[in-house]
Every structure is written in structure tokens, then in C-alpha cells.
Amino acid sequence: MPSTPFHDAEKLIGATFGEFSGWQMPRHFASLESEVASARQHGGIVDLSNWSKLKISGADAADFLHNYTTHNIKALAEGQGLQTAVTTWKGTMLDHVFLYRLDDGLRMIGHPETAPLINHALQKYLFGVDVEIEDVTQDRAMLYVFGPHAAAILEAAGDELLGELPMHGFKLVSLDGSDSMVARTWPLGGDGFMVLIPAEQAVDAFKAIRTAAEAYKAPFIGMEAFEILRIEGGMPSYPQEINDERNPWEVRLADSVSMNKGCYLGQEVVARLANYQKVQRHLVGLSLSQPVEAGLSLIDDDGKAVGLVTSVAFAPDATQPMALGFVKTAWAEAGRKLRVASGEKPVEAEVRDLPFWQDLAGGGVTPRHG
């Protein structure tokens, strides 16, 4: 089982470990309650080294990826980044990924366990093109630094100004001598940055970030606390919300789609769903009267199925559980009352707007025309 490159450094500060997506990763550093409460207030740092990482290089790399993803990869200049979806012919997603263009090719960052899936899918089309795809997941460690002080923490650790970095923009930064890449990404608690570090330099960068974070009381947190914060914030994940049964519109990832880029795998379906307002369901937040299991149906007052619960979290300090799920478009309005079909007595649920899509133009469902 692969282990995070930060393992030894994390163990020294109290980490206990467990299996997450086939990797040995930190379960927690302190109590779950203290991690969640502190990270809500001050932000935090979580080890996401098990996320997928692909290097795509060669003279035709950008043109090639343009044909199999939803965004305009051809327009991506060196030093820029964006978010996009790797699609199927049905217009659904193998994964939602972040893509960055460097001088030696492109780097694709996706959710855990999707690198082999994406690599296999793209390899089928590698004929007559100058493209090489390499899985570098275990070669790069990765931290996600989030919250109101995220930029200040990384600026203190690396002496590089990051506050004006645009969404998905990145800089190459030295963190205690490491050759790191810092990219602004999906926010949690106000801001968020991915930090990618060569595995052999991971520990030194870890120490630099930890020292800087202490001044802002931002803790390292484990995967269990991060899962709670992710769900409370409304951040979709693979495979719960992002999978080959979902299209970008349903998951409120409209900013991952260019409507003017031309043809790509699944483009006709993706475009038709937007142009003719055929999106049948949307991702929503849910407040629950009591905990339930993911995978249960959401029903209306007549007992008719109108959706599905996909992720559930019940923070130790919360008064009620929170969940993510998909509901039919007519039921996606905040304040809608639903029930979860759980046993003999259904559990009460209410649709909630959550920060992740409140911060997006059009709530994350308005088509992009760039």
C-alpha cells in the first residue's frame, strides 16, 4: 500500500493513520472535534498526496487533451491553469481535474484512484500524435492549504506573493529549498491552494509550511475532519458526486466547460443539455434531522423518489447532520422540504445552499461561453 511522503513528519506531530483510497494517510492528528472546530475558524492543511497526478507531454499534448476534455485547452498558455472534466461519449465525467501548463508539458491533478482510469481511457486514442502520458502520482506529494490565512501561510513559508494569484493560476515556489508548485484552487473557508512537492523534498517543505501555519493557528487535519468540512462546504468529490453517471452541469461545474471550443468527446450531449435546458438534476446541500447512510433515496411527501443522498457528515459539534445529494431540478431550490427513505420512518431533510456554489457565477450551473 502506498504511503504519503509526509508519513514520518506527520507521525512526529501525532498523526494516526488509516487506509484512504488505497493509500495509508493521516486519519487525524488530534481529536476530530478539535480539528474540525479549529479548521473552521482558522483554516488548515490536509495531506492529499493520494490524489492522482499525470504528466502529459509532447508537441501535440494540448491539442490532444483539447479533444477529450470540456474546457479550451488550446487557449491555455504556459504558466496558466484551469479546471476541466475528462468526459465519456455520453457527456459524463471520468473525473473533474485541474490542468496546468508548464514549459515541459501539462500536469493533470485529479481525485484519488482516477489516474489509471484516465490514463487507460486516453491511451486508446494515442495514434499518430506526439503525446506521452506518465503517471507521476507517487513522485509528487501534495498538501491542500485552505481558509482565510492560506495565502499568508504560503507566502511566509516561501517568500512569494500569492494574494493576487488568479483562480487556477500557479507559481513555482521554493519552500525551504524544495521545487514546489503552488496553485490557487477550489476554496474552503474562503481560500484554497494546492502545493505540489517532489516526494524526496516533501519533509522540508512540510516543516516550512507547518512553522508558518502555527502563527495563524491553522492546524494539520486528518482525512476524517477534511471529509466533514468538504461536505459542509458543498465541495463535490469522486466517486460520490463526480463519476461516469454525472455530467458537469449536474455537479455545478459549469466553469469547467467551454461552450465555444468546438468538438470533443461527449460535446454534443454536454452542449444539448445546456442549450435546451435539459439538465434533470442538480447537486444540493441537505440538512438532516438525524444521520442516514449515503446511497438512500430522497422522496417527496407522496413517497415519490426525487433524488439521492451521496455524502453524509455529522460533525461532533454540530446540532444536525449535513449531506450532499442530487435532486430533480424542480426540487433544487433552497428551503425545499424532502425526506430520506430510511427504514420505516423517513428522515426529514431540507435543501440548503452551501458556500462552494454560492461563490460561483450562476451558482455553478450557468454555461461558460469562453
C-alpha positions in Angstrom: 0.0 0.0 0.0 1.5 3.4 -0.9 2.2 5.8 1.9 2.2 9.5 1.8 5.8 11.0 1.5 4.9 13.1 4.6 4.4 10.0 6.7 7.3 10.3 9.1 6.9 14.0 9.6 3.2 13.6 10.3 3.8 10.8 12.7 6.1 13.1 14.7 3.3 15.5 15.3 0.8 12.9 16.4 -0.8 11.6 13.3 -2.6 8.2 13.3 -3.1 6.5 10.0 -5.6 4.6 8.1 -6.4 3.4 4.6 -8.0 6.0 2.3 -8.4 5.2 -1.4 -5.8 2.5 -1.2 -3.2 4.7 0.5 -2.0 5.0 4.1 -3.0 8.5 5.0 -3.5 10.5 8.2 -6.8 9.8 9.9 -6.3 12.5 12.5 -3.7 14.5 14.4 -5.9 15.4 17.4 -9.5 14.8 18.3 -11.9 15.0 15.5 -13.9 17.7 17.3 -10.9 19.9 17.9 -9.6 19.5 14.3 -13.0 20.5 12.8 -13.6 23.4 15.2 -10.1 24.8 14.7 -10.1 24.5 10.9 -13.5 26.2 10.7 -12.1 29.2 12.5 -8.5 29.4 11.2 -8.4 27.2 8.1 -5.9 24.3 7.9 -3.7 22.0 6.0 -4.6 18.5 4.8 -2.3 15.9 3.1 -3.8 15.0 -0.3 -0.8 13.1 -1.7 -3.1 10.3 -2.8 -4.7 12.5 -5.4 -4.0 11.5 -9.0 -1.2 13.2 -10.9 -0.5 12.8 -14.6 2.2 14.4 -16.8 1.2 14.9 -20.4 4.0 15.9 -22.7 4.9 16.1 -26.4 4.3 18.5 -29.2 0.6 17.6 -29.5 -0.2 17.4 -25.8 -2.5 20.4 -25.6 -4.3 19.7 -28.9 -4.8 16.1 -27.8 -6.3 16.9 -24.4 -8.5 19.5 -26.0 -10.3 16.7 -27.8 -11.2 14.7 -24.6 -12.0 17.4 -22.0 -14.6 20.1 -21.6 -12.5 23.2 -21.5 -10.5 25.1 -24.0 -7.1 23.5 -23.5 -5.7 25.0 -26.8 -6.0 28.5 -25.3 -4.1 27.6 -22.1 -0.8 29.5 -22.2 2.4 28.4 -20.4 2.1 29.4 -16.7 -1.7 29.2 -16.7 -4.1 26.7 -15.3 -7.8 25.8 -15.4 -10.4 23.2 -14.3 -11.9 20.8 -16.8 -13.7 17.4 -17.0 -12.4 14.3 -18.7 -15.5 13.1 -20.5 -17.1 9.9 -21.9 -19.0 9.7 -25.2 -22.2 10.2 -23.0 -21.0 13.6 -21.8 -20.5 12.2 -18.3 -17.2 12.5 -16.3 -14.4 10.1 -15.7 -13.2 12.8 -13.4 -13.1 16.5 -12.8 -9.4 17.6 -12.9 -7.1 20.6 -12.6 -4.8 21.2 -15.5 -1.6 23.3 -15.5 0.7 24.2 -18.5 4.5 24.2 -17.7 7.4 24.5 -20.0 7.8 20.7 -20.3 4.1 19.8 -20.8 0.9 19.7 -18.8 0.2 18.5 -15.3 -3.2 17.0 -14.6 -4.4 16.7 -10.9 -7.4 14.6 -10.3 -9.1 12.8 -7.5 -7.7 9.6 -5.8 -7.8 6.4 -7.9 -8.6 8.1 -11.2 -5.1 8.2 -12.7 -5.2 4.6 -14.1 -8.8 5.2 -15.3 -7.9 8.4 -17.2 -4.6 7.1 -18.5 -6.3 3.9 -19.8 -9.1 5.9 -21.5 -6.7 8.4 -23.2 -4.2 5.7 -24.2 -6.8 4.3 -26.6 -6.5 7.5 -28.7 -2.7 7.8 -28.8 -2.1 7.0 -32.5 -0.4 9.4 -34.9 0.2 12.0 -32.2 3.3 13.2 -30.4 1.9 12.7 -26.8 3.3 10.8 -23.8 1.2 10.2 -20.7 3.0 9.4 -17.4 1.5 8.6 -14.0 3.5 10.6 -11.5 1.2 10.2 -8.6 3.8 8.7 -6.3 6.5 11.1 -7.4 4.8 14.2 -6.0 3.5 14.9 -2.5 0.6 17.3 -2.2 -0.9 19.5 0.5 -4.1 21.5 0.4 -3.8 24.7 2.4 -7.2 26.3 2.9 -9.0 29.0 4.9 -8.8 32.8 5.4 -5.0 32.7 6.0 -4.0 30.2 3.3 -2.2 32.8 1.1 -0.4 34.4 4.1 0.8 31.0 5.3 2.3 30.0 2.0 3.8 33.5 1.5 5.6 33.2 4.8 6.8 29.7 4.0 8.1 30.5 0.5 8.6 34.3 0.3 6.4 34.5 -2.8 3.4 36.8 -3.1 0.3 34.8 -3.8 -2.6 37.0 -2.8 -3.2 38.3 -6.4 -2.8 34.8 -8.0 -6.0 34.2 -10.1 -8.1 31.1 -9.6 -6.2 28.1 -11.1 -3.1 30.3 -11.6 0.1 28.9 -10.2 3.7 29.8 -9.3 6.8 27.7 -8.9 8.0 28.4 -5.4 10.9 27.3 -3.2 9.7 26.0 0.2 12.8 25.5 2.2 14.7 24.7 -0.9 12.1 22.4 -2.5 11.0 22.8 -6.1 7.3 23.3 -5.4 4.3 24.4 -7.4 1.6 26.4 -5.7 -1.8 26.8 -7.4 -4.9 28.6 -6.2 -7.8 26.2 -6.4 -11.3 25.5 -5.0 -11.8 27.5 -1.8 -12.8 26.1 1.6 -13.3 28.6 4.4 -12.5 31.5 2.0 -9.5 30.3 0.0 -7.5 27.3 -1.1 -4.2 26.3 -2.6 -2.7 23.1 -3.9 1.0 22.6 -3.1 2.8 20.0 -5.2 6.3 19.0 -4.0 8.8 16.4 -5.3 8.5 13.4 -3.0 12.1 13.5 -2.0 11.8 17.1 -0.8 8.5 16.7 0.9 9.6 16.7 4.5 11.5 20.0 4.3 8.5 21.7 2.7 6.2 20.2 5.3 8.3 21.7 8.1 8.3 25.2 6.4 4.5 25.2 6.0 3.9 23.9 9.5 6.1 26.7 11.0 4.3 29.3 9.0 0.8 27.9 9.8 1.5 28.0 13.6 1.5 31.8 13.5 -2.1 31.7 12.2 -3.3 28.8 14.4 -4.1 26.7 11.3 -3.8 23.0 12.1 -2.9 20.0 10.1 -6.0 17.9 10.0 -6.7 14.3 9.0 -8.9 12.9 6.3 -11.9 12.4 8.6 -12.1 16.1 9.5 -11.5 17.1 5.9 -14.4 14.9 4.7 -16.7 16.7 7.2 -15.6 20.2 6.1 -15.8 19.2 2.4 -19.4 18.1 2.8 -20.4 21.1 5.0 -18.9 23.4 2.4 -20.5 21.7 -0.6 -17.4 20.6 -2.4 -18.0 17.6 -4.7 -15.7 14.6 -4.7 -15.0 11.4 -6.6 -16.8 8.9 -6.7 -19.6 10.2 -4.6 -20.6 13.2 -6.7 -18.2 13.0 -9.6 -18.4 9.9 -11.7 -19.3 8.5 -15.1 -23.0 8.8 -14.4 -22.9 12.6 -13.8 -22.3 15.5 -16.2 -20.7 18.8 -15.3 -23.9 20.7 -15.1 -25.4 18.4 -12.5 -22.4 18.8 -10.2 -22.5 22.6 -10.6 -19.1 22.6 -12.5 -20.2 25.0 -15.3 -16.9 26.9 -15.1 -15.2 23.7 -16.3 -17.0 23.8 -19.6 -16.3 26.0 -22.7 -19.3 26.3 -25.0 -17.2 27.7 -27.8 -14.2 25.4 -28.0 -15.6 23.1 -30.7 -15.8 19.3 -30.8 -14.6 16.9 -28.0 -15.7 13.5 -26.8 -19.3 13.9 -25.5 -19.6 17.5 -26.6 -22.9 17.1 -28.3 -24.5 15.8 -25.2 -23.0 18.4 -22.9 -24.0 21.3 -25.2 -27.5 20.0 -25.8 -28.2 19.7 -22.0 -27.3 23.4 -21.6 -28.8 24.8 -24.7 -32.1 23.1 -24.4 -32.2 23.3 -20.5 -32.3 19.5 -20.3 -30.3 19.1 -17.0 -32.5 16.8 -15.0 -31.0 17.2 -11.5 -28.5 19.3 -9.5 -26.2 18.8 -6.6 -27.6 20.3 -3.4 -26.8 20.6 0.3 -29.1 18.9 2.8 -29.6 19.4 6.5 -31.0 16.3 8.1 -33.0 15.6 11.3 -30.8 12.6 12.0 -27.9 10.7 10.4 -28.5 8.5 7.4 -26.4 6.4 5.1 -25.2 7.6 1.7 -27.0 5.9 -1.2 -30.5 6.3 0.1 -33.3 7.9 -1.9 -34.8 11.3 -1.3 -38.6 11.4 -1.6 -41.4 13.9 -1.6 -44.5 14.0 0.6 -46.1 11.4 -1.7 -43.2 9.0 -1.3 -42.0 9.6 -4.9 -38.3 9.4 -5.4 -36.9 12.8 -6.4 -33.2 12.4 -5.6 -30.3 10.5 -3.9 -28.1 11.2 -0.9 -24.4 10.9 -1.9 -22.3 12.1 1.1 -23.1 12.5 4.8 -21.3 14.2 7.6 -22.1 14.7 11.3 -19.5 16.9 13.0 -19.0 16.3 16.7 -20.0 19.9 17.5 -22.9 20.1 15.0 -26.6 20.2 16.0 -27.7 18.2 12.9 -26.0 16.2 10.2 -25.3 17.7 6.8 -25.3 15.9 3.4 -24.8 16.3 -0.3 -27.1 14.8 -2.8 -28.7 15.1 -6.2 -32.4 16.2 -6.6 -34.5 16.8 -9.6 -34.2 20.3 -10.9 -37.7 21.3 -9.6 -36.6 20.4 -6.1 -33.2 22.1 -6.1 -34.4 25.3 -4.5 -33.1 26.2 -1.0 -35.7 25.6 1.6 -37.4 22.7 -0.1 -38.6 20.1 2.4 -37.8 16.4 1.5 -37.4 13.1 3.3 -34.8 10.4 3.2 -36.3 6.9 2.7 -34.6 5.3 5.7 -36.4 2.4 7.3 -40.0 2.5 8.5 -39.9 6.2 9.4 -38.4 8.6 6.8 -35.8 11.2 8.0 -36.6 14.9 7.4 -34.3 16.8 5.1 -34.1 20.4 3.8 -32.4 21.6 0.7 -29.6 24.1 1.6 -27.3 26.4 -0.4 -23.7 25.8 0.5 -20.6 28.1 0.2 -19.0 26.2 -2.6 -21.6 27.2 -5.2 -22.7 30.4 -3.6 -19.3 31.7 -4.6 -19.7 30.6 -8.2 -21.2 32.6 -11.0 -24.8 31.4 -11.6 -24.5 29.0 -8.7 -22.2 26.9 -10.8 -24.9 26.0 -13.3 -24.6 28.8 -15.8 -22.9 27.7 -19.1 -19.5 29.2 -19.8 -19.0 30.8 -23.3 -15.2 31.1 -23.4 
